[in-house]
C-alpha cells in the first residue's frame, strides 16, 4: 500500500464525506503532480473494500 501525504488523505476524506452527504459528483481540484490519480485509486480501493 502507498503512504499518502496528509493533503491527499484530507482530500480523500472530504470527497468521501461529500458523497455520503448526497453530492453526486464532487470534483477534486489539485495542482499538477499532486497525485490525483493516486487519490482516485485510493477512493476506489476504499469503496470496493467495504
ModelCIF file with pLDDT and N, C-alpha, C, O atoms, coordinates in Angstrom:
data_MODEL
#
_entry.id   MODEL 
#
_entity.id                         1 
_entity.type                       polymer 
_entity.pdbx_number_of_molecules   1 
#
_entity_poly.entity_id                      1 
_entity_poly.type                           'polypeptide(L)' 
_entity_poly.nstd_linkage                   no 
_entity_poly.nstd_monomer                   no 
_entity_poly.pdbx_seq_one_letter_code       
;(UNK)(UNK)(UNK)(UNK)(UNK)(UNK)(UNK)(UNK)(UNK)(UNK)(UNK)(UNK)(UNK)(UNK)(UNK)(UNK)
(UNK)(UNK)(UNK)(UNK)(UNK)(UNK)(UNK)(UNK)(UNK)(UNK)(UNK)(UNK)(UNK)(UNK)(UNK)(UNK)
(UNK)(UNK)(UNK)(UNK)(UNK)(UNK)(UNK)(UNK)(UNK)(UNK)(UNK)(UNK)(UNK)(UNK)(UNK)(UNK)
(UNK)(UNK)
;
_entity_poly.pdbx_seq_one_letter_code_can   XXXXXXXXXXXXXXXXXXXXXXXXXXXXXXXXXXXXXXXXXXXXXXXXXX 
_entity_poly.pdbx_strand_id                 A 
#
loop_
_entity_poly_seq.entity_id 
_entity_poly_seq.num 
_entity_poly_seq.mon_id 
_entity_poly_seq.hetero 
1 1  UNK n 
1 2  UNK n 
1 3  UNK n 
1 4  UNK n 
1 5  UNK n 
1 6  UNK n 
1 7  UNK n 
1 8  UNK n 
1 9  UNK n 
1 10 UNK n 
1 11 UNK n 
1 12 UNK n 
1 13 UNK n 
1 14 UNK n 
1 15 UNK n 
1 16 UNK n 
1 17 UNK n 
1 18 UNK n 
1 19 UNK n 
1 20 UNK n 
1 21 UNK n 
1 22 UNK n 
1 23 UNK n 
1 24 UNK n 
1 25 UNK n 
1 26 UNK n 
1 27 UNK n 
1 28 UNK n 
1 29 UNK n 
1 30 UNK n 
1 31 UNK n 
1 32 UNK n 
1 33 UNK n 
1 34 UNK n 
1 35 UNK n 
1 36 UNK n 
1 37 UNK n 
1 38 UNK n 
1 39 UNK n 
1 40 UNK n 
1 41 UNK n 
1 42 UNK n 
1 43 UNK n 
1 44 UNK n 
1 45 UNK n 
1 46 UNK n 
1 47 UNK n 
1 48 UNK n 
1 49 UNK n 
1 50 UNK n 
#
_struct_asym.id          A 
_struct_asym.entity_id   1 
#
loop_
_ma_qa_metric.id 
_ma_qa_metric.mode 
_ma_qa_metric.name 
_ma_qa_metric.software_group_id 
_ma_qa_metric.type 
1 global pLDDT . pLDDT 
2 local  pLDDT . pLDDT 
#
_ma_qa_metric_global.metric_id      1 
_ma_qa_metric_global.metric_value   92.30 
_ma_qa_metric_global.model_id       1 
_ma_qa_metric_global.ordinal_id     1 
#
loop_
_ma_qa_metric_local.label_asym_id 
_ma_qa_metric_local.label_comp_id 
_ma_qa_metric_local.label_seq_id 
_ma_qa_metric_local.metric_id 
_ma_qa_metric_local.metric_value 
_ma_qa_metric_local.model_id 
_ma_qa_metric_local.ordinal_id 
A UNK 1  2 73.00 1 1  
A UNK 2  2 83.00 1 2  
A UNK 3  2 93.00 1 3  
A UNK 4  2 95.00 1 4  
A UNK 5  2 96.00 1 5  
A UNK 6  2 96.00 1 6  
A UNK 7  2 96.00 1 7  
A UNK 8  2 96.00 1 8  
A UNK 9  2 96.00 1 9  
A UNK 10 2 96.00 1 10 
A UNK 11 2 95.00 1 11 
A UNK 12 2 95.00 1 12 
A UNK 13 2 95.00 1 13 
A UNK 14 2 95.00 1 14 
A UNK 15 2 94.00 1 15 
A UNK 16 2 91.00 1 16 
A UNK 17 2 95.00 1 17 
A UNK 18 2 95.00 1 18 
A UNK 19 2 92.00 1 19 
A UNK 20 2 93.00 1 20 
A UNK 21 2 96.00 1 21 
A UNK 22 2 95.00 1 22 
A UNK 23 2 94.00 1 23 
A UNK 24 2 94.00 1 24 
A UNK 25 2 92.00 1 25 
A UNK 26 2 92.00 1 26 
A UNK 27 2 91.00 1 27 
A UNK 28 2 89.00 1 28 
A UNK 29 2 91.00 1 29 
A UNK 30 2 93.00 1 30 
A UNK 31 2 95.00 1 31 
A UNK 32 2 96.00 1 32 
A UNK 33 2 95.00 1 33 
A UNK 34 2 95.00 1 34 
A UNK 35 2 95.00 1 35 
A UNK 36 2 94.00 1 36 
A UNK 37 2 94.00 1 37 
A UNK 38 2 94.00 1 38 
A UNK 39 2 94.00 1 39 
A UNK 40 2 92.00 1 40 
A UNK 41 2 94.00 1 41 
A UNK 42 2 93.00 1 42 
A UNK 43 2 91.00 1 43 
A UNK 44 2 91.00 1 44 
A UNK 45 2 92.00 1 45 
A UNK 46 2 89.00 1 46 
A UNK 47 2 87.00 1 47 
A UNK 48 2 91.00 1 48 
A UNK 49 2 86.00 1 49 
A UNK 50 2 70.00 1 50 
#
loop_
_atom_site.group_PDB 
_atom_site.id 
_atom_site.type_symbol 
_atom_site.label_atom_id 
_atom_site.label_alt_id 
_atom_site.label_comp_id 
_atom_site.label_asym_id 
_atom_site.label_entity_id 
_atom_site.label_seq_id 
_atom_site.pdbx_PDB_ins_code 
_atom_site.Cartn_x 
_atom_site.Cartn_y 
_atom_site.Cartn_z 
_atom_site.occupancy 
_atom_site.B_iso_or_equiv 
_atom_site.pdbx_formal_charge 
_atom_site.auth_seq_id 
_atom_site.auth_comp_id 
_atom_site.auth_asym_id 
_atom_site.auth_atom_id 
_atom_site.pdbx_PDB_model_num 
ATOM 1   N N  . UNK A 1 1  ? 0.837   -1.179 0.000   1.00 73.00 ? 1  UNK A N  1 
ATOM 2   C CA . UNK A 1 1  ? 0.000   0.000  0.000   1.00 73.00 ? 1  UNK A CA 1 
ATOM 3   C C  . UNK A 1 1  ? 0.885   1.247  0.000   1.00 73.00 ? 1  UNK A C  1 
ATOM 4   O O  . UNK A 1 1  ? 1.937   1.270  0.640   1.00 73.00 ? 1  UNK A O  1 
ATOM 5   N N  . UNK A 1 2  ? 0.464   2.250  -0.701  1.00 83.00 ? 2  UNK A N  1 
ATOM 6   C CA . UNK A 1 2  ? 1.214   3.503  -0.817  1.00 83.00 ? 2  UNK A CA 1 
ATOM 7   C C  . UNK A 1 2  ? 0.881   4.405  0.365   1.00 83.00 ? 2  UNK A C  1 
ATOM 8   O O  . UNK A 1 2  ? -0.284  4.529  0.742   1.00 83.00 ? 2  UNK A O  1 
ATOM 9   N N  . UNK A 1 3  ? 1.891   5.033  0.947   1.00 93.00 ? 3  UNK A N  1 
ATOM 10  C CA . UNK A 1 3  ? 1.691   6.004  2.021   1.00 93.00 ? 3  UNK A CA 1 
ATOM 11  C C  . UNK A 1 3  ? 1.299   7.335  1.393   1.00 93.00 ? 3  UNK A C  1 
ATOM 12  O O  . UNK A 1 3  ? 2.047   7.900  0.595   1.00 93.00 ? 3  UNK A O  1 
ATOM 13  N N  . UNK A 1 4  ? 0.120   7.829  1.760   1.00 95.00 ? 4  UNK A N  1 
ATOM 14  C CA . UNK A 1 4  ? -0.375  9.085  1.214   1.00 95.00 ? 4  UNK A CA 1 
ATOM 15  C C  . UNK A 1 4  ? 0.101   10.261 2.055   1.00 95.00 ? 4  UNK A C  1 
ATOM 16  O O  . UNK A 1 4  ? 0.329   10.135 3.258   1.00 95.00 ? 4  UNK A O  1 
ATOM 17  N N  . UNK A 1 5  ? 0.245   11.401 1.399   1.00 96.00 ? 5  UNK A N  1 
ATOM 18  C CA . UNK A 1 5  ? 0.566   12.635 2.109   1.00 96.00 ? 5  UNK A CA 1 
ATOM 19  C C  . UNK A 1 5  ? -0.678  13.122 2.855   1.00 96.00 ? 5  UNK A C  1 
ATOM 20  O O  . UNK A 1 5  ? -1.798  12.722 2.539   1.00 96.00 ? 5  UNK A O  1 
ATOM 21  N N  . UNK A 1 6  ? -0.468  13.982 3.840   1.00 96.00 ? 6  UNK A N  1 
ATOM 22  C CA . UNK A 1 6  ? -1.582  14.495 4.640   1.00 96.00 ? 6  UNK A CA 1 
ATOM 23  C C  . UNK A 1 6  ? -2.633  15.185 3.782   1.00 96.00 ? 6  UNK A C  1 
ATOM 24  O O  . UNK A 1 6  ? -3.830  14.984 3.985   1.00 96.00 ? 6  UNK A O  1 
ATOM 25  N N  . UNK A 1 7  ? -2.188  16.007 2.815   1.00 96.00 ? 7  UNK A N  1 
ATOM 26  C CA . UNK A 1 7  ? -3.153  16.727 1.977   1.00 96.00 ? 7  UNK A CA 1 
ATOM 27  C C  . UNK A 1 7  ? -3.953  15.762 1.102   1.00 96.00 ? 7  UNK A C  1 
ATOM 28  O O  . UNK A 1 7  ? -5.109  16.037 0.779   1.00 96.00 ? 7  UNK A O  1 
ATOM 29  N N  . UNK A 1 8  ? -3.351  14.631 0.714   1.00 96.00 ? 8  UNK A N  1 
ATOM 30  C CA . UNK A 1 8  ? -4.085  13.639 -0.074  1.00 96.00 ? 8  UNK A CA 1 
ATOM 31  C C  . UNK A 1 8  ? -5.144  12.960 0.790   1.00 96.00 ? 8  UNK A C  1 
ATOM 32  O O  . UNK A 1 8  ? -6.282  12.787 0.353   1.00 96.00 ? 8  UNK A O  1 
ATOM 33  N N  . UNK A 1 9  ? -4.781  12.577 2.003   1.00 96.00 ? 9  UNK A N  1 
ATOM 34  C CA . UNK A 1 9  ? -5.746  11.976 2.929   1.00 96.00 ? 9  UNK A CA 1 
ATOM 35  C C  . UNK A 1 9  ? -6.901  12.934 3.186   1.00 96.00 ? 9  UNK A C  1 
ATOM 36  O O  . UNK A 1 9  ? -8.060  12.522 3.221   1.00 96.00 ? 9  UNK A O  1 
ATOM 37  N N  . UNK A 1 10 ? -6.582  14.219 3.368   1.00 96.00 ? 10 UNK A N  1 
ATOM 38  C CA . UNK A 1 10 ? -7.615  15.224 3.620   1.00 96.00 ? 10 UNK A CA 1 
ATOM 39  C C  . UNK A 1 10 ? -8.579  15.322 2.439   1.00 96.00 ? 10 UNK A C  1 
ATOM 40  O O  . UNK A 1 10 ? -9.795  15.337 2.634   1.00 96.00 ? 10 UNK A O  1 
ATOM 41  N N  . UNK A 1 11 ? -8.052  15.388 1.227   1.00 95.00 ? 11 UNK A N  1 
ATOM 42  C CA . UNK A 1 11 ? -8.913  15.470 0.047   1.00 95.00 ? 11 UNK A CA 1 
ATOM 43  C C  . UNK A 1 11 ? -9.763  14.216 -0.119  1.00 95.00 ? 11 UNK A C  1 
ATOM 44  O O  . UNK A 1 11 ? -10.931 14.304 -0.498  1.00 95.00 ? 11 UNK A O  1 
ATOM 45  N N  . UNK A 1 12 ? -9.192  13.063 0.159   1.00 95.00 ? 12 UNK A N  1 
ATOM 46  C CA . UNK A 1 12 ? -9.941  11.804 0.070   1.00 95.00 ? 12 UNK A CA 1 
ATOM 47  C C  . UNK A 1 12 ? -11.078 11.804 1.082   1.00 95.00 ? 12 UNK A C  1 
ATOM 48  O O  . UNK A 1 12 ? -12.215 11.474 0.745   1.00 95.00 ? 12 UNK A O  1 
ATOM 49  N N  . UNK A 1 13 ? -10.772 12.172 2.316   1.00 95.00 ? 13 UNK A N  1 
ATOM 50  C CA . UNK A 1 13 ? -11.802 12.192 3.358   1.00 95.00 ? 13 UNK A CA 1 
ATOM 51  C C  . UNK A 1 13 ? -12.900 13.191 3.034   1.00 95.00 ? 13 UNK A C  1 
ATOM 52  O O  . UNK A 1 13 ? -14.079 12.899 3.231   1.00 95.00 ? 13 UNK A O  1 
ATOM 53  N N  . UNK A 1 14 ? -12.527 14.366 2.540   1.00 95.00 ? 14 UNK A N  1 
ATOM 54  C CA . UNK A 1 14 ? -13.523 15.374 2.194   1.00 95.00 ? 14 UNK A CA 1 
ATOM 55  C C  . UNK A 1 14 ? -14.374 14.935 1.015   1.00 95.00 ? 14 UNK A C  1 
ATOM 56  O O  . UNK A 1 14 ? -15.568 15.232 0.975   1.00 95.00 ? 14 UNK A O  1 
ATOM 57  N N  . UNK A 1 15 ? -13.791 14.240 0.062   1.00 94.00 ? 15 UNK A N  1 
ATOM 58  C CA . UNK A 1 15 ? -14.540 13.751 -1.093  1.00 94.00 ? 15 UNK A CA 1 
ATOM 59  C C  . UNK A 1 15 ? -15.511 12.653 -0.681  1.00 94.00 ? 15 UNK A C  1 
ATOM 60  O O  . UNK A 1 15 ? -16.670 12.662 -1.097  1.00 94.00 ? 15 UNK A O  1 
ATOM 61  N N  . UNK A 1 16 ? -15.054 11.718 0.126   1.00 91.00 ? 16 UNK A N  1 
ATOM 62  C CA . UNK A 1 16 ? -15.935 10.639 0.595   1.00 91.00 ? 16 UNK A CA 1 
ATOM 63  C C  . UNK A 1 16 ? -17.073 11.198 1.448   1.00 91.00 ? 16 UNK A C  1 
ATOM 64  O O  . UNK A 1 16 ? -18.200 10.707 1.384   1.00 91.00 ? 16 UNK A O  1 
ATOM 65  N N  . UNK A 1 17 ? -16.776 12.226 2.245   1.00 95.00 ? 17 UNK A N  1 
ATOM 66  C CA . UNK A 1 17 ? -17.813 12.865 3.055   1.00 95.00 ? 17 UNK A CA 1 
ATOM 67  C C  . UNK A 1 17 ? -18.846 13.554 2.152   1.00 95.00 ? 17 UNK A C  1 
ATOM 68  O O  . UNK A 1 17 ? -20.045 13.509 2.429   1.00 95.00 ? 17 UNK A O  1 
ATOM 69  N N  . UNK A 1 18 ? -18.378 14.187 1.080   1.00 95.00 ? 18 UNK A N  1 
ATOM 70  C CA . UNK A 1 18 ? -19.304 14.830 0.140   1.00 95.00 ? 18 UNK A CA 1 
ATOM 71  C C  . UNK A 1 18 ? -20.241 13.795 -0.479  1.00 95.00 ? 18 UNK A C  1 
ATOM 72  O O  . UNK A 1 18 ? -21.442 14.041 -0.597  1.00 95.00 ? 18 UNK A O  1 
ATOM 73  N N  . UNK A 1 19 ? -19.708 12.650 -0.870  1.00 92.00 ? 19 UNK A N  1 
ATOM 74  C CA . UNK A 1 19 ? -20.556 11.579 -1.415  1.00 92.00 ? 19 UNK A CA 1 
ATOM 75  C C  . UNK A 1 19 ? -21.583 11.122 -0.386  1.00 92.00 ? 19 UNK A C  1 
ATOM 76  O O  . UNK A 1 19 ? -22.757 10.936 -0.708  1.00 92.00 ? 19 UNK A O  1 
ATOM 77  N N  . UNK A 1 20 ? -21.137 10.945 0.844   1.00 93.00 ? 20 UNK A N  1 
ATOM 78  C CA . UNK A 1 20 ? -22.042 10.425 1.872   1.00 93.00 ? 20 UNK A CA 1 
ATOM 79  C C  . UNK A 1 20 ? -23.122 11.423 2.277   1.00 93.00 ? 20 UNK A C  1 
ATOM 80  O O  . UNK A 1 20 ? -24.161 11.025 2.802   1.00 93.00 ? 20 UNK A O  1 
ATOM 81  N N  . UNK A 1 21 ? -22.891 12.714 2.042   1.00 96.00 ? 21 UNK A N  1 
ATOM 82  C CA . UNK A 1 21 ? -23.901 13.719 2.382   1.00 96.00 ? 21 UNK A CA 1 
ATOM 83  C C  . UNK A 1 21 ? -24.803 14.059 1.205   1.00 96.00 ? 21 UNK A C  1 
ATOM 84  O O  . UNK A 1 21 ? -25.635 14.962 1.301   1.00 96.00 ? 21 UNK A O  1 
ATOM 85  N N  . UNK A 1 22 ? -24.646 13.335 0.086   1.00 95.00 ? 22 UNK A N  1 
ATOM 86  C CA . UNK A 1 22 ? -25.595 13.484 -1.005  1.00 95.00 ? 22 UNK A CA 1 
ATOM 87  C C  . UNK A 1 22 ? -25.092 14.110 -2.288  1.00 95.00 ? 22 UNK A C  1 
ATOM 88  O O  . UNK A 1 22 ? -25.822 14.141 -3.278  1.00 95.00 ? 22 UNK A O  1 
ATOM 89  N N  . UNK A 1 23 ? -23.877 14.608 -2.303  1.00 94.00 ? 23 UNK A N  1 
ATOM 90  C CA . UNK A 1 23 ? -23.353 15.159 -3.552  1.00 94.00 ? 23 UNK A CA 1 
ATOM 91  C C  . UNK A 1 23 ? -23.148 14.018 -4.552  1.00 94.00 ? 23 UNK A C  1 
ATOM 92  O O  . UNK A 1 23 ? -22.627 12.962 -4.193  1.00 94.00 ? 23 UNK A O  1 
ATOM 93  N N  . UNK A 1 24 ? -23.552 14.230 -5.787  1.00 94.00 ? 24 UNK A N  1 
ATOM 94  C CA . UNK A 1 24 ? -23.487 13.177 -6.811  1.00 94.00 ? 24 UNK A CA 1 
ATOM 95  C C  . UNK A 1 24 ? -22.133 13.104 -7.508  1.00 94.00 ? 24 UNK A C  1 
ATOM 96  O O  . UNK A 1 24 ? -21.685 12.016 -7.871  1.00 94.00 ? 24 UNK A O  1 
ATOM 97  N N  . UNK A 1 25 ? -21.477 14.243 -7.700  1.00 92.00 ? 25 UNK A N  1 
ATOM 98  C CA . UNK A 1 25 ? -20.201 14.225 -8.427  1.00 92.00 ? 25 UNK A CA 1 
ATOM 99  C C  . UNK A 1 25 ? -19.262 15.320 -7.909  1.00 92.00 ? 25 UNK A C  1 
ATOM 100 O O  . UNK A 1 25 ? -19.046 16.327 -8.583  1.00 92.00 ? 25 UNK A O  1 
ATOM 101 N N  . UNK A 1 26 ? -18.706 15.118 -6.710  1.00 92.00 ? 26 UNK A N  1 
ATOM 102 C CA . UNK A 1 26 ? -17.733 16.091 -6.203  1.00 92.00 ? 26 UNK A CA 1 
ATOM 103 C C  . UNK A 1 26 ? -16.494 16.126 -7.089  1.00 92.00 ? 26 UNK A C  1 
ATOM 104 O O  . UNK A 1 26 ? -16.128 15.119 -7.695  1.00 92.00 ? 26 UNK A O  1 
ATOM 105 N N  . UNK A 1 27 ? -15.870 17.255 -7.159  1.00 91.00 ? 27 UNK A N  1 
ATOM 106 C CA . UNK A 1 27 ? -14.706 17.463 -8.033  1.00 91.00 ? 27 UNK A CA 1 
ATOM 107 C C  . UNK A 1 27 ? -13.459 17.695 -7.182  1.00 91.00 ? 27 UNK A C  1 
ATOM 108 O O  . UNK A 1 27 ? -13.432 18.584 -6.331  1.00 91.00 ? 27 UNK A O  1 
ATOM 109 N N  . UNK A 1 28 ? -12.432 16.887 -7.421  1.00 89.00 ? 28 UNK A N  1 
ATOM 110 C CA . UNK A 1 28 ? -11.163 17.084 -6.735  1.00 89.00 ? 28 UNK A CA 1 
ATOM 111 C C  . UNK A 1 28 ? -10.314 18.027 -7.589  1.00 89.00 ? 28 UNK A C  1 
ATOM 112 O O  . UNK A 1 28 ? -10.020 17.742 -8.750  1.00 89.00 ? 28 UNK A O  1 
ATOM 113 N N  . UNK A 1 29 ? -9.926  19.154 -6.988  1.00 91.00 ? 29 UNK A N  1 
ATOM 114 C CA . UNK A 1 29 ? -9.082  20.129 -7.679  1.00 91.00 ? 29 UNK A CA 1 
ATOM 115 C C  . UNK A 1 29 ? -7.760  20.196 -6.933  1.00 91.00 ? 29 UNK A C  1 
ATOM 116 O O  . UNK A 1 29 ? -7.711  20.514 -5.745  1.00 91.00 ? 29 UNK A O  1 
ATOM 117 N N  . UNK A 1 30 ? -6.689  19.889 -7.657  1.00 93.00 ? 30 UNK A N  1 
ATOM 118 C CA . UNK A 1 30 ? -5.368  19.845 -7.049  1.00 93.00 ? 30 UNK A CA 1 
ATOM 119 C C  . UNK A 1 30 ? -4.336  20.115 -8.136  1.00 93.00 ? 30 UNK A C  1 
ATOM 120 O O  . UNK A 1 30 ? -4.582  19.788 -9.297  1.00 93.00 ? 30 UNK A O  1 
ATOM 121 N N  . UNK A 1 31 ? -3.192  20.698 -7.800  1.00 95.00 ? 31 UNK A N  1 
ATOM 122 C CA . UNK A 1 31 ? -2.186  21.045 -8.814  1.00 95.00 ? 31 UNK A CA 1 
ATOM 123 C C  . UNK A 1 31 ? -1.601  19.825 -9.532  1.00 95.00 ? 31 UNK A C  1 
ATOM 124 O O  . UNK A 1 31 ? -1.703  18.693 -9.060  1.00 95.00 ? 31 UNK A O  1 
ATOM 125 N N  . UNK A 1 32 ? -0.998  20.088 -10.664 1.00 96.00 ? 32 UNK A N  1 
ATOM 126 C CA . UNK A 1 32 ? -0.294  19.042 -11.421 1.00 96.00 ? 32 UNK A CA 1 
ATOM 127 C C  . UNK A 1 32 ? 0.786   18.419 -10.535 1.00 96.00 ? 32 UNK A C  1 
ATOM 128 O O  . UNK A 1 32 ? 1.503   19.117 -9.818  1.00 96.00 ? 32 UNK A O  1 
ATOM 129 N N  . UNK A 1 33 ? 0.884   17.108 -10.603 1.00 95.00 ? 33 UNK A N  1 
ATOM 130 C CA . UNK A 1 33 ? 1.915   16.412 -9.848  1.00 95.00 ? 33 UNK A CA 1 
ATOM 131 C C  . UNK A 1 33 ? 1.574   16.160 -8.393  1.00 95.00 ? 33 UNK A C  1 
ATOM 132 O O  . UNK A 1 33 ? 2.423   15.695 -7.633  1.00 95.00 ? 33 UNK A O  1 
ATOM 133 N N  . UNK A 1 34 ? 0.342   16.459 -7.987  1.00 95.00 ? 34 UNK A N  1 
ATOM 134 C CA . UNK A 1 34 ? -0.021  16.293 -6.573  1.00 95.00 ? 34 UNK A CA 1 
ATOM 135 C C  . UNK A 1 34 ? -0.550  14.898 -6.260  1.00 95.00 ? 34 UNK A C  1 
ATOM 136 O O  . UNK A 1 34 ? -0.811  14.584 -5.099  1.00 95.00 ? 34 UNK A O  1 
ATOM 137 N N  . UNK A 1 35 ? -0.709  14.057 -7.280  1.00 95.00 ? 35 UNK A N  1 
ATOM 138 C CA . UNK A 1 35 ? -1.127  12.681 -7.050  1.00 95.00 ? 35 UNK A CA 1 
ATOM 139 C C  . UNK A 1 35 ? -2.623  12.453 -7.131  1.00 95.00 ? 35 UNK A C  1 
ATOM 140 O O  . UNK A 1 35 ? -3.170  11.642 -6.384  1.00 95.00 ? 35 UNK A O  1 
ATOM 141 N N  . UNK A 1 36 ? -3.290  13.163 -8.031  1.00 94.00 ? 36 UNK A N  1 
ATOM 142 C CA . UNK A 1 36 ? -4.738  12.978 -8.180  1.00 94.00 ? 36 UNK A CA 1 
ATOM 143 C C  . UNK A 1 36 ? -5.083  11.546 -8.565  1.00 94.00 ? 36 UNK A C  1 
ATOM 144 O O  . UNK A 1 36 ? -6.062  10.997 -8.059  1.00 94.00 ? 36 UNK A O  1 
ATOM 145 N N  . UNK A 1 37 ? -4.318  10.940 -9.430  1.00 94.00 ? 37 UNK A N  1 
ATOM 146 C CA . UNK A 1 37 ? -4.586  9.555  -9.832  1.00 94.00 ? 37 UNK A CA 1 
ATOM 147 C C  . UNK A 1 37 ? -4.444  8.610  -8.646  1.00 94.00 ? 37 UNK A C  1 
ATOM 148 O O  . UNK A 1 37 ? -5.225  7.668  -8.506  1.00 94.00 ? 37 UNK A O  1 
ATOM 149 N N  . UNK A 1 38 ? -3.467  8.850  -7.804  1.00 94.00 ? 38 UNK A N  1 
ATOM 150 C CA . UNK A 1 38 ? -3.277  8.046  -6.600  1.00 94.00 ? 38 UNK A CA 1 
ATOM 151 C C  . UNK A 1 38 ? -4.469  8.226  -5.666  1.00 94.00 ? 38 UNK A C  1 
ATOM 152 O O  . UNK A 1 38 ? -4.942  7.264  -5.060  1.00 94.00 ? 38 UNK A O  1 
ATOM 153 N N  . UNK A 1 39 ? -4.952  9.462  -5.551  1.00 94.00 ? 39 UNK A N  1 
ATOM 154 C CA . UNK A 1 39 ? -6.102  9.719  -4.684  1.00 94.00 ? 39 UNK A CA 1 
ATOM 155 C C  . UNK A 1 39 ? -7.350  9.008  -5.197  1.00 94.00 ? 39 UNK A C  1 
ATOM 156 O O  . UNK A 1 39 ? -8.093  8.423  -4.409  1.00 94.00 ? 39 UNK A O  1 
ATOM 157 N N  . UNK A 1 40 ? -7.589  9.050  -6.497  1.00 92.00 ? 40 UNK A N  1 
ATOM 158 C CA . UNK A 1 40 ? -8.749  8.378  -7.080  1.00 92.00 ? 40 UNK A CA 1 
ATOM 159 C C  . UNK A 1 40 ? -8.624  6.863  -6.886  1.00 92.00 ? 40 UNK A C  1 
ATOM 160 O O  . UNK A 1 40 ? -9.611  6.192  -6.585  1.00 92.00 ? 40 UNK A O  1 
ATOM 161 N N  . UNK A 1 41 ? -7.429  6.336  -7.055  1.00 94.00 ? 41 UNK A N  1 
ATOM 162 C CA . UNK A 1 41 ? -7.210  4.902  -6.843  1.00 94.00 ? 41 UNK A CA 1 
ATOM 163 C C  . UNK A 1 41 ? -7.498  4.527  -5.390  1.00 94.00 ? 41 UNK A C  1 
ATOM 164 O O  . UNK A 1 41 ? -8.074  3.471  -5.129  1.00 94.00 ? 41 UNK A O  1 
ATOM 165 N N  . UNK A 1 42 ? -7.109  5.366  -4.458  1.00 93.00 ? 42 UNK A N  1 
ATOM 166 C CA . UNK A 1 42 ? -7.348  5.089  -3.037  1.00 93.00 ? 42 UNK A CA 1 
ATOM 167 C C  . UNK A 1 42 ? -8.839  5.170  -2.712  1.00 93.00 ? 42 UNK A C  1 
ATOM 168 O O  . UNK A 1 42 ? -9.339  4.358  -1.934  1.00 93.00 ? 42 UNK A O  1 
ATOM 169 N N  . UNK A 1 43 ? -9.551  6.121  -3.286  1.00 91.00 ? 43 UNK A N  1 
ATOM 170 C CA . UNK A 1 43 ? -11.002 6.201  -3.102  1.00 91.00 ? 43 UNK A CA 1 
ATOM 171 C C  . UNK A 1 43 ? -11.657 4.931  -3.634  1.00 91.00 ? 43 UNK A C  1 
ATOM 172 O O  . UNK A 1 43 ? -12.543 4.371  -2.987  1.00 91.00 ? 43 UNK A O  1 
ATOM 173 N N  . UNK A 1 44 ? -11.231 4.479  -4.800  1.00 91.00 ? 44 UNK A N  1 
ATOM 174 C CA . UNK A 1 44 ? -11.766 3.243  -5.381  1.00 91.00 ? 44 UNK A CA 1 
ATOM 175 C C  . UNK A 1 44 ? -11.464 2.039  -4.509  1.00 91.00 ? 44 UNK A C  1 
ATOM 176 O O  . UNK A 1 44 ? -12.330 1.190  -4.302  1.00 91.00 ? 44 UNK A O  1 
ATOM 177 N N  . UNK A 1 45 ? -10.242 1.956  -3.997  1.00 92.00 ? 45 UNK A N  1 
ATOM 178 C CA . UNK A 1 45 ? -9.841  0.852  -3.127  1.00 92.00 ? 45 UNK A CA 1 
ATOM 179 C C  . UNK A 1 45 ? -10.700 0.806  -1.865  1.00 92.00 ? 45 UNK A C  1 
ATOM 180 O O  . UNK A 1 45 ? -11.176 -0.256 -1.466  1.00 92.00 ? 45 UNK A O  1 
ATOM 181 N N  . UNK A 1 46 ? -10.890 1.964  -1.246  1.00 89.00 ? 46 UNK A N  1 
ATOM 182 C CA . UNK A 1 46 ? -11.688 2.022  -0.013  1.00 89.00 ? 46 UNK A CA 1 
ATOM 183 C C  . UNK A 1 46 ? -13.141 1.685  -0.299  1.00 89.00 ? 46 UNK A C  1 
ATOM 184 O O  . UNK A 1 46 ? -13.797 1.043  0.521   1.00 89.00 ? 46 UNK A O  1 
ATOM 185 N N  . UNK A 1 47 ? -13.652 2.104  -1.440  1.00 87.00 ? 47 UNK A N  1 
ATOM 186 C CA . UNK A 1 47 ? -15.052 1.847  -1.792  1.00 87.00 ? 47 UNK A CA 1 
ATOM 187 C C  . UNK A 1 47 ? -15.283 0.363  -2.026  1.00 87.00 ? 47 UNK A C  1 
ATOM 188 O O  . UNK A 1 47 ? -16.274 -0.188 -1.548  1.00 87.00 ? 47 UNK A O  1 
ATOM 189 N N  . UNK A 1 48 ? -14.390 -0.290 -2.748  1.00 91.00 ? 48 UNK A N  1 
ATOM 190 C CA . UNK A 1 48 ? -14.571 -1.710 -3.048  1.00 91.00 ? 48 UNK A CA 1 
ATOM 191 C C  . UNK A 1 48 ? -14.273 -2.588 -1.829  1.00 91.00 ? 48 UNK A C  1 
ATOM 192 O O  . UNK A 1 48 ? -14.752 -3.720 -1.757  1.00 91.00 ? 48 UNK A O  1 
ATOM 193 N N  . UNK A 1 49 ? -13.501 -2.090 -0.885  1.00 86.00 ? 49 UNK A N  1 
ATOM 194 C CA . UNK A 1 49 ? -13.182 -2.845 0.319   1.00 86.00 ? 49 UNK A CA 1 
ATOM 195 C C  . UNK A 1 49 ? -14.378 -2.943 1.267   1.00 86.00 ? 49 UNK A C  1 
ATOM 196 O O  . UNK A 1 49 ? -14.448 -3.846 2.100   1.00 86.00 ? 49 UNK A O  1 
ATOM 197 N N  . UNK A 1 50 ? -15.315 -2.003 1.131   1.00 70.00 ? 50 UNK A N  1 
ATOM 198 C CA . UNK A 1 50 ? -16.490 -2.009 2.032   1.00 70.00 ? 50 UNK A CA 1 
ATOM 199 C C  . UNK A 1 50 ? -17.461 -3.042 1.626   1.00 70.00 ? 50 UNK A C  1 
ATOM 200 O O  . UNK A 1 50 ? -18.504 -3.193 2.262   1.00 70.00 ? 50 UNK A O  1 
#
